[in-house]
Amino acid sequence: VYEALEQGTISLSTPVDISDYPYKLTTNSEASNVPMEARNYTVEQLLEATMVSSANSAAIALAEKIAGSEKDFVDKMRAKLLEWGIQDATIVNTTGLNNETLGDNIYPGSKKDDENKLSAYDVAIVARNLIRDYPQVLEITKKPTSTFAGLEIHSTNYMLEGMPAYRGGIDGLKTGTTDKAGASFVGTTVEKGMRIITVVLNADQQDTNPYARFTATSALLDYISANFALKTVVQKSEAYNDSKVTVLDGKEDNVTAVAKSDISIVQRIGSGTTPTLQFTPKSTSEMAPLEEGKVVGTLTYDDQDLVGQGYLTSDKPSFEMVSEKKVEKAFFLKVWW
């Protein structure tokens, strides 16, 4: 949805007609929890209902608006996951509901009892990409309550302010529950300066503790806060060792590459590991005139203390380095000589 908004194919004020398929699901309280009697709502209203109160009918209506059908939207979802390097997921609908809830409106070739399957690692990749590319989603997911068609709707994320499992800083992201998947939650917060994403699938003790997934999430966050910290290794406008770039036809032969912004890494507390960083120029040389602040290389962090599978991407963390100052083009005779 946010990709379509960015591309301009829809806007937040775009009206969306509610087809019979998502409308009929509103009669099933397990499938959808908002009424859709008006049969026409804006993208903004449906997005709010989807992200705040897990309104599955709203999600289906958005899918139909963007792709023409839920089947075609599922194809887009599958393609996006492959683009993000996720190859072991099963996606059969837009909502995560079991197919048996959807009646005859299931993806061609899928089984009556199929449902989406993603690992915790997969879910973390999806959440990371969403928050990185469209951080505005957090303006919705941080709301404990909102309104839809004049009715107050409530978030199922009980870690938000004023909720039973409240924890300061939590601003997302999404709960999910089915008989097969159990009570699950992908959460996100900023603690000790770190943007943290947690994933809990099929939480333990959910039969006796209605807040089990949030209890587990809080325990994960406690562990992270106690064992990891953010460390700034290069401050904005500072060089790293001898990070220089050759300049051709300039009044100076080289320029210092400095950090575009503070460069910070997450380290295990007490690890004693010295951060290993490597500066790599963008090209073998830059041609004068060279503007101040132009990206001329990257500083890459080689983490020797990985946890589990390591980072969510195969690429090592890298940070942009820019020219410290402007380098004018050399006088003609100097260039000739």
Secondary structure as GFF3:
##gff-version 3
##sequence-region A 1 337
A	DSSP	alpha_helix	2	7	.	.	.	ID=ss1
A	DSSP	beta_strand	15	17	.	.	.	ID=ss2
A	DSSP	alpha_helix	20	25	.	.	.	ID=ss3
A	DSSP	beta_strand	40	42	.	.	.	ID=ss4
A	DSSP	alpha_helix	43	53	.	.	.	ID=ss5
A	DSSP	alpha_helix	56	67	.	.	.	ID=ss6
A	DSSP	alpha_helix	70	83	.	.	.	ID=ss7
A	DSSP	three_ten_helix	99	101	.	.	.	ID=ss8
A	DSSP	alpha_helix	120	133	.	.	.	ID=ss9
A	DSSP	three_ten_helix	135	137	.	.	.	ID=ss10
A	DSSP	alpha_helix	138	141	.	.	.	ID=ss11
A	DSSP	beta_strand	145	148	.	.	.	ID=ss12
A	DSSP	beta_strand	151	154	.	.	.	ID=ss13
A	DSSP	beta_strand	172	178	.	.	.	ID=ss14
A	DSSP	beta_strand	182	191	.	.	.	ID=ss15
A	DSSP	beta_strand	194	200	.	.	.	ID=ss16
A	DSSP	alpha_helix	212	227	.	.	.	ID=ss17
A	DSSP	beta_strand	228	234	.	.	.	ID=ss18
A	DSSP	beta_strand	239	248	.	.	.	ID=ss19
A	DSSP	beta_strand	254	259	.	.	.	ID=ss20
A	DSSP	beta_strand	263	268	.	.	.	ID=ss21
A	DSSP	beta_strand	276	281	.	.	.	ID=ss22
A	DSSP	beta_strand	286	287	.	.	.	ID=ss23
A	DSSP	beta_strand	295	302	.	.	.	ID=ss24
A	DSSP	beta_strand	318	323	.	.	.	ID=ss25
A	DSSP	alpha_helix	332	336	.	.	.	ID=ss26
###
